[in-house]
Every structure is written in structure tokens, then in C-alpha cells.
């Protein structure tokens, strides 16, 4: 007997999950993707048996090709496929706006489509990260309203979050523990049965609210740890000490795990999940609790791209060059190394800060094909991007940047200056080539701004 599964949203979560499920005997999987100018091209790419991601993604290309050839996976924009599905997974983006309020336009639209088209007995699983309380107070309410069915009786509903990241999409789904929370024990058990076909590690059963909280608290915890490292990097810069030596000394003890600072925190999760946690608390909590600690961490991490622009200004001043009127080359549009994922990339606020100060900005990235930042295009030829430039600003530690020809760079640039946001370059080597060098968390500033 064949189980028909529909995965809504062909992104960094939906594609690997759908492909893994399609490789299970007895599962037939359809990916549902809106045909928009920005992402509609994914439909044709996936149906041709190829992955749309350009970064390093072990195992995904081969798996997509295999299940498409096998005939157990295809992608469409036809919402009528929902009417025959026994299982529906929801993997749409849930961003926050400038005021940190969740924007559930896609989630609400998908919930309405599910309610209008699904059949009785369907299992719906929300995999998108949401504010605690969202699955039952928004998704369930909409589906019940549009379908006339009762959750827990006529259809099952659960929340189960992923722990994926670019470069480890297949690995993390298969080899990390899973948390599943259903609105009823039957909903939970049905979802666990599906995930047990692709997840090798333990699957934990809990309630919907606990699962939602687990996801947002886990990412807030990560965000706080990164914020501490970033703030200590600023402390070390101010005192003329190398924070990376400090981190090495602290982490001598196995019980310590001080994180690494950097140019900023990006991705779909960390920049917004703290705010989702806060929103759920304010929307559905019974007390006036204000999570100040995690909100402060968000502000610290959001400041790091601005700090990078200060380092650029500082390095240029050491060479007698003003930032206003200079040409700056940003290395890396993706938020994570060796990927093409630009969601909430720290490159965007850095570029905005540099442009606001009167600099002309160029952008290089070896992997990214889509960039949504005004009219600034991505240059693929790094020497062309650096020609006549006054400063190279490394935001993303793509493997290609570790082997830059510094001699050629020094000859092609107008002002040989490097600002390192990921501790990629060796100070002595860079300075021996004639470069002015600045790095997050390291001493070296000759002028205070």
C-alpha cells in the first residue's frame, strides 16, 4: 500500500525531507511549491532530477536524482494534490518584521489551502518554526474553519522541528534526535511513525507547546552563547588582546564551550527565533514576563555588522583614506560558509552601513545565485571585484577565500586593506604582504573611532 505525502515548501528543509521520504519503500511524495518569480524555477530544476542549491550539500544531488528517476518524487504548484494526501508536511518560511512580529502570511495561506482541500483522516505536521502556541491557535483554527473537520478526531495535527543547516541538510535530518509533539497521542504516534522511517536517532514524544518551545528556546540559547562571544570580542579589541587565544584557554576545560565571534549572525532561524519565543510568551502567556536577556543577545548580534563597518573605517584611516568615496569589496553574500543561503545574512546590514557612509560597495560570492539587495549584483570573478578597491571585507568564510593570492590582490587593489570578520587570515602573513589588517576580536586598531 502506498502512502501519499505532500511536502509544502521546497526550501532548505522541505527538499531534503521530501527526498528522504521519497526514498522509503511505500512512500510517494509530491513537493508543493508556489510558482513565483523568486522561487518558481525550483519546480523545473527539481523535476529534472537536480538540487537547486549551489553550495556543498553532501548526498542531496544524488538523492534527488535517484527518487525522481524512481518516480516517487515530483514537484508541482497545483494545490489540488492536497486532496489525495494522507500526510502533509508544512515547511514554509515564518519571518519576523522590523518590529519583530511574526509574519505568517505563507503559513496562514497554506493552512487555508489544507483546510479547503484535505480529506478526512489526514495527518498534518508543522515543521516551520513558529511562536509557541501557533500550531493550535492559528494553524489548527484555520484548518478546522476551512474544512469543517475537528482536529484530533477527523484529522491529526503535530509539530516537529528540524535541526538542519546548509552543508548538513541530509546528515542532520537523519542523524540528529527528533522532537514530535501532537495535539493528541494518536497525532504524535502517527507523526513518529513517519519520521522513524528516515531518522536514525531517538525520537522524543511530547506536547505541541513543549515542542514549539523546545525549538525556540534551543535557538535562543545558541544565540545567547554567540552574543557572549561577540561581546567578549569587543572587550578584547578594546584592551588590545586576541579573543581567539582567550577562547582557546577557556576551552581547555572540556566542560567549557565558549563560542566563536564573527561578522554577524544570519540564517532563517537565529535572527528571528528569539523574537518568536518572545511573541508567543506575550501572545499566549498568562504573566507579564519580559525575556530581557535573550533580547539583549539579539541586539548584540545585530550590532556586529555595524561594528564591521567601524573596523573598515578604522583600517582606511590608518592608510589616510576616508570611507566616504572609497570602494569596498565585501567577500561573501551567504550567511554560512560554502552555501548559497542568504537569509538574514550579515552582509546586508554591513553593506547598508557602508553605503550610508558614502562608500561604493562591490559584492563577491562563489556560490550565491540569488541576491535581494536593491540593485547590487554579485560578481563571480574575485579579481574583478577587488580591482581598484580600497578594502576587502570578509563576511563569509567560504573555502575559496582561504587561498586568496595576496600578492595579486595587493597589486590590483588601490589601497591594500583587509577587514576579517571570521578570523580566516593570518595577521603576520597579511601584514607582510603590505596590507593593513583588522579582525573581529583582535587588537591592532591605530585610531579610535
One Martini backbone bead per residue (centre of mass of N, CA, C, O) as a GRO file, in nm:
protein
  449
    1UNK     BB    1   0.096   0.036   0.022
    2UNK     BB    2   0.048   0.377  -0.050
    3UNK     BB    3   0.189   0.679   0.075
    4UNK     BB    4   0.073   1.005   0.061
    5UNK     BB    5   0.292   1.290   0.024
    6UNK     BB    6   0.304   1.639   0.127
    7UNK     BB    7   0.540   1.905   0.062
    8UNK     BB    8   0.545   2.235   0.183
    9UNK     BB    9   0.815   2.361   0.059
   10UNK     BB   10   1.117   2.426  -0.137
   11UNK     BB   11   1.368   2.411   0.075
   12UNK     BB   12   1.601   2.340   0.325
   13UNK     BB   13   1.376   2.135   0.435
   14UNK     BB   14   1.179   2.014   0.220
   15UNK     BB   15   1.371   1.871   0.021
   16UNK     BB   16   1.522   1.661   0.203
   17UNK     BB   17   1.267   1.537   0.326
   18UNK     BB   18   1.129   1.447   0.064
   19UNK     BB   19   1.361   1.269  -0.045
   20UNK     BB   20   1.376   1.072   0.193
   21UNK     BB   21   1.081   0.973   0.176
   22UNK     BB   22   1.099   0.881  -0.131
   23UNK     BB   23   1.312   0.642  -0.040
   24UNK     BB   24   1.069   0.499   0.076
   25UNK     BB   25   0.897   0.231   0.092
   26UNK     BB   26   0.560   0.336   0.013
   27UNK     BB   27   0.640   0.627  -0.077
   28UNK     BB   28   0.470   0.925  -0.205
   29UNK     BB   29   0.608   1.237  -0.330
   30UNK     BB   30   0.501   1.585  -0.306
   31UNK     BB   31   0.593   1.895  -0.409
   32UNK     BB   32   0.493   2.223  -0.290
   33UNK     BB   33   0.522   2.514  -0.512
   34UNK     BB   34   0.538   2.827  -0.565
   35UNK     BB   35   0.505   3.029  -0.867
   36UNK     BB   36   0.760   3.238  -0.860
   37UNK     BB   37   1.013   3.446  -0.947
   38UNK     BB   38   1.210   3.348  -0.714
   39UNK     BB   39   1.109   3.005  -0.691
   40UNK     BB   40   0.977   2.859  -0.947
   41UNK     BB   41   1.238   2.720  -1.074
   42UNK     BB   42   1.250   2.468  -0.884
   43UNK     BB   43   1.056   2.281  -1.025
   44UNK     BB   44   1.226   2.213  -1.280
   45UNK     BB   45   1.484   2.126  -1.141
   46UNK     BB   46   1.368   1.891  -0.970
   47UNK     BB   47   1.225   1.738  -1.216
   48UNK     BB   48   1.527   1.686  -1.341
   49UNK     BB   49   1.707   1.580  -1.082
   50UNK     BB   50   1.784   1.848  -0.919
   51UNK     BB   51   1.948   2.066  -0.724
   52UNK     BB   52   1.926   2.419  -0.632
   53UNK     BB   53   2.190   2.402  -0.481
   54UNK     BB   54   2.535   2.539  -0.480
   55UNK     BB   55   2.643   2.424  -0.248
   56UNK     BB   56   2.757   2.214  -0.014
   57UNK     BB   57   2.559   1.891  -0.041
   58UNK     BB   58   2.570   1.602   0.084
   59UNK     BB   59   2.366   1.368  -0.110
   60UNK     BB   60   2.138   1.536  -0.257
   61UNK     BB   61   2.175   1.505  -0.560
   62UNK     BB   62   2.153   1.194  -0.564
   63UNK     BB   63   1.873   1.169  -0.428
   64UNK     BB   64   1.703   1.329  -0.626
   65UNK     BB   65   1.772   1.164  -0.876
   66UNK     BB   66   1.666   0.893  -0.770
   67UNK     BB   67   1.355   0.968  -0.702
   68UNK     BB   68   1.282   1.071  -0.981
   69UNK     BB   69   1.353   0.814  -1.139
   70UNK     BB   70   1.161   0.631  -0.956
   71UNK     BB   71   0.876   0.812  -0.914
   72UNK     BB   72   0.851   0.938  -0.589
   73UNK     BB   73   0.925   1.238  -0.711
   74UNK     BB   74   0.762   1.563  -0.720
   75UNK     BB   75   0.678   1.894  -0.857
   76UNK     BB   76   0.428   2.149  -0.769
   77UNK     BB   77   0.149   2.411  -0.792
   78UNK     BB   78  -0.088   2.210  -0.724
   79UNK     BB   79  -0.324   2.205  -0.463
   80UNK     BB   80  -0.484   1.934  -0.533
   81UNK     BB   81  -0.283   1.728  -0.396
   82UNK     BB   82  -0.413   1.747  -0.106
   83UNK     BB   83  -0.671   1.550  -0.153
   84UNK     BB   84  -0.469   1.268  -0.146
   85UNK     BB   85  -0.340   1.305   0.125
   86UNK     BB   86  -0.217   1.158   0.429
   87UNK     BB   87   0.037   1.358   0.430
   88UNK     BB   88   0.136   1.686   0.574
   89UNK     BB   89   0.400   1.913   0.521
   90UNK     BB   90   0.522   2.218   0.678
   91UNK     BB   91   0.773   2.440   0.487
   92UNK     BB   92   0.760   2.751   0.571
   93UNK     BB   93   0.814   3.070   0.610
   94UNK     BB   94   0.875   3.269   0.939
   95UNK     BB   95   0.901   3.574   0.963
   96UNK     BB   96   1.012   3.892   1.070
   97UNK     BB   97   0.986   4.211   1.139
   98UNK     BB   98   1.104   4.517   1.246
   99UNK     BB   99   0.918   4.450   1.520
  100UNK     BB  100   0.923   4.126   1.568
  101UNK     BB  101   0.684   4.019   1.398
  102UNK     BB  102   0.512   3.776   1.283
  103UNK     BB  103   0.496   3.639   0.941
  104UNK     BB  104   0.198   3.440   0.834
  105UNK     BB  105   0.111   3.430   0.538
  106UNK     BB  106   0.197   3.146   0.441
  107UNK     BB  107   0.075   2.982   0.674
  108UNK     BB  108  -0.218   3.071   0.630
  109UNK     BB  109  -0.248   2.987   0.335
  110UNK     BB  110  -0.182   2.688   0.376
  111UNK     BB  111  -0.405   2.628   0.584
  112UNK     BB  112  -0.638   2.693   0.393
  113UNK     BB  113  -0.568   2.483   0.173
  114UNK     BB  114  -0.591   2.240   0.352
  115UNK     BB  115  -0.887   2.282   0.447
  116UNK     BB  116  -1.011   2.278   0.146
  117UNK     BB  117  -0.862   1.981   0.046
  118UNK     BB  118  -0.861   1.784   0.258
  119UNK     BB  119  -0.898   1.483   0.404
  120UNK     BB  120  -1.008   1.257   0.598
  121UNK     BB  121  -0.732   1.156   0.814
  122UNK     BB  122  -0.517   1.357   0.811
  123UNK     BB  123  -0.174   1.441   0.845
  124UNK     BB  124  -0.041   1.727   1.016
  125UNK     BB  125   0.287   1.889   0.986
  126UNK     BB  126   0.475   2.124   1.158
  127UNK     BB  127   0.809   2.256   1.073
  128UNK     BB  128   0.786   2.532   1.116
  129UNK     BB  129   0.888   2.796   1.282
  130UNK     BB  130   0.719   2.901   1.585
  131UNK     BB  131   0.533   3.038   1.799
  132UNK     BB  132   0.421   2.965   2.086
  133UNK     BB  133   0.084   2.845   1.994
  134UNK     BB  134   0.036   2.835   1.675
  135UNK     BB  135  -0.070   2.556   1.593
  136UNK     BB  136  -0.348   2.588   1.762
  137UNK     BB  137  -0.423   2.911   1.718
  138UNK     BB  138  -0.392   2.892   1.389
  139UNK     BB  139  -0.377   2.632   1.222
  140UNK     BB  140  -0.616   2.476   1.346
  141UNK     BB  141  -0.834   2.694   1.312
  142UNK     BB  142  -0.821   2.716   1.002
  143UNK     BB  143  -0.869   2.422   0.923
  144UNK     BB  144  -1.141   2.390   1.066
  145UNK     BB  145  -1.288   2.622   0.920
  146UNK     BB  146  -1.237   2.515   0.613
  147UNK     BB  147  -1.334   2.197   0.666
  148UNK     BB  148  -1.521   2.107   0.926
  149UNK     BB  149  -1.311   1.979   1.106
  150UNK     BB  150  -1.170   1.783   1.377
  151UNK     BB  151  -0.920   1.797   1.577
  152UNK     BB  152  -0.836   1.460   1.676
  153UNK     BB  153  -1.070   1.320   1.488
  154UNK     BB  154  -1.054   1.393   1.161
  155UNK     BB  155  -0.761   1.500   1.230
  156UNK     BB  156  -0.410   1.538   1.242
  157UNK     BB  157  -0.173   1.711   1.472
  158UNK     BB  158   0.167   1.848   1.443
  159UNK     BB  159   0.497   1.913   1.587
  160UNK     BB  160   0.822   1.927   1.402
  161UNK     BB  161   1.158   1.986   1.431
  162UNK     BB  162   1.444   2.098   1.290
  163UNK     BB  163   1.832   2.077   1.241
  164UNK     BB  164   1.917   2.237   1.001
  165UNK     BB  165   2.197   2.299   0.767
  166UNK     BB  166   2.398   2.407   0.558
  167UNK     BB  167   2.584   2.109   0.459
  168UNK     BB  168   2.358   1.920   0.661
  169UNK     BB  169   2.076   1.821   0.572
  170UNK     BB  170   2.078   1.512   0.571
  171UNK     BB  171   2.236   1.450   0.829
  172UNK     BB  172   2.045   1.595   1.040
  173UNK     BB  173   1.787   1.437   0.988
  174UNK     BB  174   1.909   1.146   1.038
  175UNK     BB  175   2.138   1.208   1.303
  176UNK     BB  176   1.919   1.355   1.473
  177UNK     BB  177   1.719   1.422   1.700
  178UNK     BB  178   1.361   1.409   1.764
  179UNK     BB  179   1.069   1.625   1.788
  180UNK     BB  180   0.728   1.534   1.897
  181UNK     BB  181   0.406   1.715   1.884
  182UNK     BB  182   0.080   1.644   1.969
  183UNK     BB  183  -0.267   1.691   2.029
  184UNK     BB  184  -0.240   1.378   2.037
  185UNK     BB  185  -0.135   1.062   2.067
  186UNK     BB  186  -0.201   0.987   1.773
  187UNK     BB  187  -0.053   1.218   1.634
  188UNK     BB  188   0.223   1.148   1.744
  189UNK     BB  189   0.244   0.851   1.641
  190UNK     BB  190   0.216   0.913   1.339
  191UNK     BB  191   0.464   1.094   1.315
  192UNK     BB  192   0.674   0.894   1.424
  193UNK     BB  193   0.635   0.682   1.203
  194UNK     BB  194   0.743   0.858   0.975
  195UNK     BB  195   1.026   0.943   1.096
  196UNK     BB  196   1.138   0.648   1.146
  197UNK     BB  197   1.220   0.614   0.832
  198UNK     BB  198   1.467   0.861   0.855
  199UNK     BB  199   1.540   0.837   1.162
  200UNK     BB  200   1.808   0.711   1.370
  201UNK     BB  201   1.731   0.852   1.611
  202UNK     BB  202   1.576   0.967   1.866
  203UNK     BB  203   1.225   1.002   1.944
  204UNK     BB  204   1.045   1.259   2.093
  205UNK     BB  205   0.771   1.280   2.307
  206UNK     BB  206   0.512   1.541   2.310
  207UNK     BB  207   0.394   1.844   2.308
  208UNK     BB  208   0.333   2.106   2.121
  209UNK     BB  209   0.437   2.336   2.307
  210UNK     BB  210   0.704   2.202   2.385
  211UNK     BB  211   0.816   2.184   2.098
  212UNK     BB  212   0.809   2.485   2.032
  213UNK     BB  213   0.989   2.570   2.271
  214UNK     BB  214   1.237   2.400   2.209
  215UNK     BB  215   1.315   2.545   1.951
  216UNK     BB  216   1.336   2.846   2.052
  217UNK     BB  217   1.525   2.793   2.294
  218UNK     BB  218   1.760   2.663   2.146
  219UNK     BB  219   1.821   2.918   1.967
  220UNK     BB  220   1.852   3.122   2.196
  221UNK     BB  221   2.093   2.984   2.325
  222UNK     BB  222   2.282   3.017   2.086
  223UNK     BB  223   2.262   3.326   2.064
  224UNK     BB  224   2.378   3.391   2.344
  225UNK     BB  225   2.658   3.260   2.304
  226UNK     BB  226   2.739   3.441   2.068
  227UNK     BB  227   2.706   3.713   2.211
  228UNK     BB  228   2.926   3.670   2.417
  229UNK     BB  229   3.157   3.643   2.214
  230UNK     BB  230   3.116   3.921   2.084
  231UNK     BB  231   3.157   4.093   2.338
  232UNK     BB  232   3.444   3.983   2.403
  233UNK     BB  233   3.569   4.087   2.142
  234UNK     BB  234   3.531   4.387   2.213
  235UNK     BB  235   3.698   4.379   2.470
  236UNK     BB  236   3.967   4.281   2.342
  237UNK     BB  237   4.006   4.509   2.147
  238UNK     BB  238   4.019   4.736   2.364
  239UNK     BB  239   4.274   4.577   2.523
  240UNK     BB  240   4.468   4.426   2.312
  241UNK     BB  241   4.338   4.133   2.259
  242UNK     BB  242   4.309   3.789   2.178
  243UNK     BB  243   4.019   3.607   2.170
  244UNK     BB  244   4.124   3.328   2.055
  245UNK     BB  245   4.310   3.272   2.292
  246UNK     BB  246   4.096   3.280   2.510
  247UNK     BB  247   3.921   3.049   2.402
  248UNK     BB  248   4.140   2.833   2.422
  249UNK     BB  249   4.177   2.859   2.732
  250UNK     BB  250   3.887   2.805   2.822
  251UNK     BB  251   3.860   2.522   2.642
  252UNK     BB  252   4.040   2.327   2.804
  253UNK     BB  253   3.784   2.269   2.929
  254UNK     BB  254   3.534   2.043   2.862
  255UNK     BB  255   3.299   2.223   3.009
  256UNK     BB  256   3.367   2.418   2.787
  257UNK     BB  257   3.196   2.647   2.519
  258UNK     BB  258   3.320   2.879   2.365
  259UNK     BB  259   3.251   3.080   2.123
  260UNK     BB  260   3.251   3.238   1.805
  261UNK     BB  261   3.309   3.515   1.658
  262UNK     BB  262   3.168   3.782   1.431
  263UNK     BB  263   3.001   3.959   1.169
  264UNK     BB  264   2.742   3.774   1.225
  265UNK     BB  265   2.393   3.669   1.233
  266UNK     BB  266   2.229   3.421   1.046
  267UNK     BB  267   1.956   3.307   0.897
  268UNK     BB  268   1.635   3.184   0.963
  269UNK     BB  269   1.654   3.150   1.285
  270UNK     BB  270   1.821   3.324   1.498
  271UNK     BB  271   1.710   3.623   1.421
  272UNK     BB  272   1.389   3.517   1.508
  273UNK     BB  273   1.335   3.305   1.746
  274UNK     BB  274   1.343   3.497   1.984
  275UNK     BB  275   1.089   3.657   1.887
  276UNK     BB  276   0.896   3.418   1.887
  277UNK     BB  277   0.915   3.360   2.186
  278UNK     BB  278   0.819   3.638   2.281
  279UNK     BB  279   0.546   3.638   2.133
  280UNK     BB  280   0.422   3.386   2.265
  281UNK     BB  281   0.433   3.498   2.552
  282UNK     BB  282   0.252   3.755   2.497
  283UNK     BB  283   0.005   3.607   2.356
  284UNK     BB  284  -0.021   3.328   2.570
  285UNK     BB  285   0.056   3.428   2.832
  286UNK     BB  286  -0.018   3.485   3.195
  287UNK     BB  287   0.231   3.680   3.218
  288UNK     BB  288   0.470   3.960   3.275
  289UNK     BB  289   0.708   3.852   3.086
  290UNK     BB  290   1.050   3.967   3.018
  291UNK     BB  291   1.305   3.864   2.789
  292UNK     BB  292   1.594   4.032   2.823
  293UNK     BB  293   1.841   3.856   2.761
  294UNK     BB  294   1.768   3.768   2.464
  295UNK     BB  295   1.732   4.056   2.354
  296UNK     BB  296   2.024   4.147   2.400
  297UNK     BB  297   2.159   3.938   2.219
  298UNK     BB  298   2.032   4.041   1.958
  299UNK     BB  299   2.161   4.324   1.964
  300UNK     BB  300   2.453   4.235   1.955
  301UNK     BB  301   2.441   4.071   1.686
  302UNK     BB  302   2.329   4.314   1.514
  303UNK     BB  303   2.599   4.493   1.558
  304UNK     BB  304   2.839   4.355   1.402
  305UNK     BB  305   2.817   4.485   1.116
  306UNK     BB  306   2.870   4.770   1.226
  307UNK     BB  307   3.148   4.708   1.338
  308UNK     BB  308   3.272   4.642   1.066
  309UNK     BB  309   3.250   4.934   0.957
  310UNK     BB  310   3.443   5.049   1.169
  311UNK     BB  311   3.691   4.882   1.082
  312UNK     BB  312   3.711   4.999   0.803
  313UNK     BB  313   3.750   5.293   0.884
  314UNK     BB  314   4.003   5.243   1.055
  315UNK     BB  315   4.188   5.118   0.835
  316UNK     BB  316   4.178   5.357   0.636
  317UNK     BB  317   4.294   5.577   0.826
  318UNK     BB  318   4.577   5.438   0.846
  319UNK     BB  319   4.596   5.517   0.512
  320UNK     BB  320   4.447   5.799   0.454
  321UNK     BB  321   4.137   5.702   0.420
  322UNK     BB  322   3.820   5.758   0.331
  323UNK     BB  323   3.515   5.617   0.323
  324UNK     BB  324   3.426   5.839   0.166
  325UNK     BB  325   3.464   5.730  -0.171
  326UNK     BB  326   3.511   5.445  -0.145
  327UNK     BB  327   3.608   5.099  -0.219
  328UNK     BB  328   3.416   4.808  -0.135
  329UNK     BB  329   3.481   4.455  -0.074
  330UNK     BB  330   3.258   4.196  -0.036
  331UNK     BB  331   3.298   3.872   0.121
  332UNK     BB  332   2.999   3.749   0.112
  333UNK     BB  333   2.643   3.665   0.105
  334UNK     BB  334   2.636   3.442   0.276
  335UNK     BB  335   2.590   3.324   0.607
  336UNK     BB  336   2.733   3.053   0.509
  337UNK     BB  337   2.963   2.844   0.445
  338UNK     BB  338   2.939   2.685   0.141
  339UNK     BB  339   2.681   2.850   0.056
  340UNK     BB  340   2.350   3.001  -0.078
  341UNK     BB  341   2.252   3.137   0.194
  342UNK     BB  342   2.089   3.473   0.253
  343UNK     BB  343   1.943   3.462   0.512
  344UNK     BB  344   2.009   3.716   0.715
  345UNK     BB  345   2.259   3.843   0.625
  346UNK     BB  346   2.527   4.044   0.735
  347UNK     BB  347   2.585   4.184   0.461
  348UNK     BB  348   2.346   4.380   0.445
  349UNK     BB  349   2.402   4.580   0.689
  350UNK     BB  350   2.688   4.643   0.602
  351UNK     BB  351   2.626   4.769   0.328
  352UNK     BB  352   2.435   4.988   0.435
  353UNK     BB  353   2.648   5.129   0.613
  354UNK     BB  354   2.856   5.195   0.391
  355UNK     BB  355   2.663   5.357   0.207
  356UNK     BB  356   2.582   5.571   0.424
  357UNK     BB  357   2.907   5.663   0.424
  358UNK     BB  358   2.985   5.674   0.093
  359UNK     BB  359   3.026   5.396  -0.025
  360UNK     BB  360   3.140   5.168  -0.259
  361UNK     BB  361   2.989   4.852  -0.339
  362UNK     BB  362   3.104   4.522  -0.355
  363UNK     BB  363   3.018   4.174  -0.457
  364UNK     BB  364   3.123   3.847  -0.342
  365UNK     BB  365   3.031   3.505  -0.467
  366UNK     BB  366   3.063   3.153  -0.546
  367UNK     BB  367   2.736   3.054  -0.488
  368UNK     BB  368   2.545   3.283  -0.534
  369UNK     BB  369   2.236   3.361  -0.734
  370UNK     BB  370   2.071   3.510  -0.509
  371UNK     BB  371   1.980   3.868  -0.463
  372UNK     BB  372   1.813   4.102  -0.218
  373UNK     BB  373   1.983   4.412  -0.292
  374UNK     BB  374   1.871   4.583  -0.485
  375UNK     BB  375   2.127   4.652  -0.744
  376UNK     BB  376   2.330   4.455  -0.625
  377UNK     BB  377   2.568   4.264  -0.766
  378UNK     BB  378   2.723   3.959  -0.827
  379UNK     BB  379   3.056   3.875  -0.827
  380UNK     BB  380   3.260   3.603  -0.949
  381UNK     BB  381   3.517   3.775  -0.991
  382UNK     BB  382   3.751   3.856  -0.762
  383UNK     BB  383   3.946   4.046  -0.918
  384UNK     BB  384   3.728   4.237  -1.022
  385UNK     BB  385   3.619   4.314  -0.736
  386UNK     BB  386   3.922   4.427  -0.641
  387UNK     BB  387   3.957   4.639  -0.845
  388UNK     BB  388   4.036   4.940  -0.694
  389UNK     BB  389   4.024   4.874  -0.405
  390UNK     BB  390   4.030   4.960  -0.042
  391UNK     BB  391   3.861   4.694   0.064
  392UNK     BB  392   3.845   4.386   0.230
  393UNK     BB  393   3.539   4.211   0.340
  394UNK     BB  394   3.496   3.944   0.553
  395UNK     BB  395   3.196   3.742   0.610
  396UNK     BB  396   3.259   3.463   0.456
  397UNK     BB  397   3.412   3.130   0.496
  398UNK     BB  398   3.494   3.044   0.229
  399UNK     BB  399   3.722   2.832   0.091
  400UNK     BB  400   3.827   3.035  -0.131
  401UNK     BB  401   3.955   3.252   0.083
  402UNK     BB  402   4.210   3.087   0.191
  403UNK     BB  403   4.353   3.118  -0.124
  404UNK     BB  404   4.448   3.391  -0.161
  405UNK     BB  405   4.622   3.615  -0.368
  406UNK     BB  406   4.793   3.862  -0.219
  407UNK     BB  407   4.974   3.975  -0.441
  408UNK     BB  408   4.751   4.033  -0.647
  409UNK     BB  409   4.578   4.206  -0.461
  410UNK     BB  410   4.785   4.430  -0.402
  411UNK     BB  411   4.808   4.513  -0.711
  412UNK     BB  412   4.484   4.567  -0.769
  413UNK     BB  413   4.464   4.752  -0.541
  414UNK     BB  414   4.454   5.069  -0.406
  415UNK     BB  415   4.405   4.963  -0.098
  416UNK     BB  416   4.567   4.749   0.124
  417UNK     BB  417   4.282   4.605   0.278
  418UNK     BB  418   4.172   4.410   0.573
  419UNK     BB  419   3.858   4.270   0.689
  420UNK     BB  420   3.802   4.021   0.945
  421UNK     BB  421   3.504   3.827   1.035
  422UNK     BB  422   3.653   3.499   1.064
  423UNK     BB  423   3.955   3.432   1.104
  424UNK     BB  424   4.123   3.352   0.827
  425UNK     BB  425   4.370   3.529   0.865
  426UNK     BB  426   4.710   3.599   0.888
  427UNK     BB  427   4.855   3.865   1.009
  428UNK     BB  428   5.156   3.839   0.930
  429UNK     BB  429   5.109   3.770   0.634
  430UNK     BB  430   4.940   4.014   0.550
  431UNK     BB  431   5.143   4.239   0.647
  432UNK     BB  432   5.387   4.133   0.468
  433UNK     BB  433   5.210   4.226   0.199
  434UNK     BB  434   5.097   4.534   0.284
  435UNK     BB  435   4.860   4.517   0.483
  436UNK     BB  436   4.585   4.623   0.632
  437UNK     BB  437   4.464   4.493   0.957
  438UNK     BB  438   4.146   4.350   1.057
  439UNK     BB  439   3.978   4.191   1.350
  440UNK     BB  440   3.761   4.026   1.515
  441UNK     BB  441   3.907   4.024   1.841
  442UNK     BB  442   4.155   4.212   1.763
  443UNK     BB  443   4.419   4.377   1.766
  444UNK     BB  444   4.534   4.706   1.583
  445UNK     BB  445   4.425   4.973   1.635
  446UNK     BB  446   4.531   5.321   1.561
  447UNK     BB  447   4.229   5.421   1.572
  448UNK     BB  448   3.967   5.590   1.726
  449UNK     BB  449   3.595   5.590   1.671
   0.00000   0.00000   0.00000
